[in-house]
Every structure is written in structure tokens, then in C-alpha cells.
Amino acid sequence: MFVTRLISGIVLVALALLFIITGGDLLLGVMLVLSLIGMFELYRIFDVEKKLPGILGYLAAVAYYLDLRFKFTGDNMVIMLAFLILLLAVFVFSYPKFHSHQIMAVFFGLFYVGVMLSFLYQTRMLPKGQFIVWLIFLCSWGCDTCAYCVGVLFGKHKMSPILSPKKSVEGAVGGVVGACLLTAIYCAVVTNVFKVDDFAILPLVCISAVGALISMVGDLAASAIKRNFEIKDYGKLIPGHGGVLDRFDSIIITAPIIYFLANYFYV
């Protein structure tokens, strides 16, 4: 299992390097595919993955990503509003075929997976986005790895004993500090290797600290949903890691945070 997980992890990192360095339409298309798979994984829990509400969710995600590329609406809130109205129309005119919690889950899935994952692409497209986008991974995967190591070595106080008994306060602190250190090292490398003179370390370290804290919320939120429905993984797409939502649970919530913080306080 460890070998399978390690190999999958290496492949994921290699693909991430390829897609994010390339950026542009390739990254946009990859994020759309990941969003659709993630939405399918979530919709399957509510038994709507192949039914009309779920299909509307997939179509809305495609429309949203096309709007990111071609900007045909001027405000993508129009897509969200139209999707909500259509979803409610399906609920009303097919009543009682679908339950209200299924309809709400479909709308939640579009926003939670489709919209929030898109901020990885949007961050990449910022000025200096080719460098800033990696903070998303440093704040999520980096924080998770550092939190695990510190928690195993020094963890004594449980952070969320019922939801995730293995996570500790010490691990959480170690994760945030680790993410900040990794960001500082990353910034130093970028400054020296790529000669980006105005790639300031302190603001980006502060942004990473906030992102690392938020990433833990995303991780625990995904775990809470799985606990509610008594499932181990959302899917089996990635050997040793589960589904898209299992691997990208912290990135989903970290990407928008990094985008807005970088956009308003750094770029």
C-alpha cells in the first residue's frame, strides 16, 4: 500500500508540474475534468450522480469554466443564478422525485468543487501567477506533511478528537510553521534562480500561514462529510489516495484564499 501511494504521489507531482507550468487552456481543461470527477464523487453520495439534477450540475460547471475562458457573461454570478433557478424548477416540477437535501447537495457540489477548484487556474493566471500558484500546494500538501510529522513526534493534545482522533494541536502548529518555512525557502530559490527581484518573502510567508490554517478546515470538512455517510474514500481514481476529493480536499479551500490574498495584498 505504501509503495502504491508513493508511486501515485510521484505521478501526481509530475503531472502537477506539467499542467501548472504550462498553464493556459491546458490547465483550465484539466481543472474542469477534475471538477467534474469531484462533483461526480460528491453527487454519488446523494444518489444524483446520473440523474437530472446532477447532470445540470455538470453542465453548469462546463458553462462556468467556459465563461472563465471566454468571459461571455461579464459576471459568472449569472450562471449560478440560472443554475439555481433550473435546479429549483426540476425540484418543483418533478416533486416528490427528489428530496430537498439532494437539490441542495447538487448546488453545493458545483460551488464547493467546481468553483473553488477553478481558483487554482485563476491564481496561475495572475501576474507572477507562475510562481504564486505553488503556494497553494505548499499550504495544503506541505502543511499536511509537516503536521503529520510533528504530530507523530510530539502530538499530545487532540485537535478534533471525535472527527479526527489522530490530528493534534502540536501537529497543526507544526503544519503552519512548516508551510511558512517551505514558503520562505521557495521564495529564496525563486529570487535567486529566476532573478525575480520583487518576489518579497514576508508577505508571501504571511499569506501561506493563513492558507495553511484554512487548509486544515478543508481537510476536516471533507472528513466530516465522509463520517456522516460512513464512507472511507470518495473514490478510487488515484491508487493509494482515493478519489479527487480525497486528494484535493485541502486544495479546494486553499486555492481561493491564496488567490484573493495574493490578488489584493501582493500582486
N, C-alpha and C positions, 0 to 999 in steps of 0.2 A: 504493500500500500504506500509506504514511504517513497519507494523508487518511482512508482506511478505518479504520485503527487509531485515529486521533484521534477520529473521529465515534463509533466504538464505545465508546471510553473515556468520552466525554462522556455518552453514553446510560447507560452503567453507573453513573457517578457520580450522575446524576439519579435513576435507579431506586433506588440505594442510599439516597439521601436520603429518597425517598418511603417505602420499606419500613421503614427503621430509625426514622425519625421517627414513623411510625405505630405500629410495634411490634406487640405483642399477637399475635392469631391470624393476622393478615396476614403478619407476619414469620415466624412459625412455619411457615405453609404454604409460603412462598417458600423457606425453608431446607430443607424436606422435598423440594420439587421439585428444588432444586439438588443435594441429596444423592443423589436417585435418578438424576439425569442423570450426576453424577460417578461413582457406582457403576457405572452402565452403561458409561461410558467405560473404567473400570478393568477391569471384567469382560470387556469386548470383547478386551482384550489376551490374556486367558487362555481365550478361546473358551467362556465360560459365560454370556454376557450374556442369552441367550434359553433357557437350559437350567435344569433344576430347581434346582441349587444357587444359581444367580443369582437365580431367582425367589424362593427362600427368603430371600435377602439383601434383596431389595426389600421383602418382607413384614415382615421383622424391622425394617427401617428405619421403615416405617409404624407398626408397633407401638411402637417406641421413641419416636417423635415424639408419638404419641397419649398415651403414658404421661407425657411431659413436660407435656402439656396437662391431662390428667385425673387423673394420679397414681393409676392403678388398681392398681399392683403394690406401691407403697410402697418398692420398691428395683428400679431398672431392670436390675440385675445378673441378675435372674430372666429377663429377656428374652434377655440374652446367653447365659446358660446353656442355656435352652431352644433357642435358635437353634443353638448349637454341637452339642447332642445330636442335633437333627434333621439337621443337616449331616453329622455322622458316620454317622448311620443311612443317609442317602442314599448316602454313600460305600461303606459296607459292603454294603448290600443290592443295590446296582447294580454292584458290582465285577465286572470292571475297566473299567467305562464311563468313570469319571472318574479322573484322576491326583491324587495327594496334593497336588501343588502347586496344582492348581485349587481344591481344597477349602480349602486354607489361604488362597489369594488371596481367596476369597469372604468368609471370616471377617474377614480383614484389611481388605477393602473396606468392610464395614459399620462397623468401628471407625475406620479412617483417614479415611473420607469422611463417613459418616452421623453418627457420634457426635461427632467433633471439630468438624465444621461447626455442629453444634447449639449449641455454646458461644457462637456469635455471638448467637443468640437468648437464651440463658441470661444472657449478660452484659448484654444490653439490659434484662432483667427484674430486674436488681439494683437496690437503692436507688441513685439517681443514675445508673442504667444508661443513661439517655438521653444522658448526657454521656460516661460512661466508655467506652461501646461504640466510640466513634470512635477510641480509642487503638489498636484492632485494625488499623484502616486506616492510621493514622499509622505504626505499627510494621512494617507489611508493605509496602503500596504506597508510603508515604512513604520508608521505608528503601531500598526498591528503586530509587526515582527518584534519591535523593541518592547512593546507592552508584554508580549508573551515571554520574552527572555527575562525581563526584570521580574515579572510575576512569578515565574518558576523559581527564580533565585531568592527573591525577597518578599514575595507576596504573603501577607498575613491577614489583612483586613478586606473582607469581601465587598466588592462594589455593588453587586446586584445578586445577592445570594440565591434568590428564587429563580430568576430568569437565567442567569449565567454564573453558576457557583464557582467556576474556575477563574473568573476575572477578579482582580484585586485592585484596591486603590493605589497600591505601590506600582502595580503594572500600568495603570492609567497614567500616573505621573511619569513613569519611565517612558511610556509611549510618546507623550507630548515632548519631553526633553529630547528623546531620541530623534523625533521628527525635526525638531529645531536644529539639532546638531547636524543631521543629514542635509538639511536645507543650507546651513552655513557652509558646509563642505562643498555642496553642489554649487552654490553661488561663487565660492572662491575658484572652483575649477572653471566655471563658465567665464568668469572675469579674466583669468589667466590664459586659458586655452583659446577662447573665441574672441578675446580682446574687447569684451563688452564693458566699456568703462563705467557706464552709469547703471550697472546692474547691482544696486545697493543691497547689502546683506541684511541690515537691521529690519527694514520694512518687510522684506520677504520672510524673514525668520518669524516676525510677529504674525504675519498672515498664516504661516504654517502652523503656529501654535494654536490659533483659532480653528484652523481647518482640522488639526489633529483631534481637538476636543470634540468637534462636531462629528468627525468620522466615527467616534465611539457610539454616538447616538444612532447613526445609521446602522452600524453593526448590530447593536442591541435591538433596534426596531425590527430588523429582518428576522432576528432570532425569536422575538416575541410573536411575530406572525406565525412562524413555524411551530412554536409551542402551542399557540391557540388551536392550530389544526392538526397537531400531533404528527408532524412530518419531519424527517431528518434533513432532507435536502429538497430544494425547489426543482431540481432536475438532475440529469446525468450527462449533460453535454460535455463537461470538462472532466476527464478521468481524475479521480482523487480530490476534486474540488467541488463537484456538484454541478449546479446549473449556473446560468448567467447571474441570477440574483444572489447566489451563494458567494460568488467570487467578486461581484461588483457592488455588494451591499453598502460598503462604506464609501465607495467612489460615487455612488448615486447621490448621496447627500453632500459629499465634499466638493464635487465639481462646481455646483452653483455658488457655494461660499467663496471658493478661490476666485471664480470669475468676477463676482461682484466686488470683493475686497481689492483684487488687483486692478479692476477697471476704475474704481472710484478713488483708491488711495495710492496707487502706484503708477499705472500707465499714464 
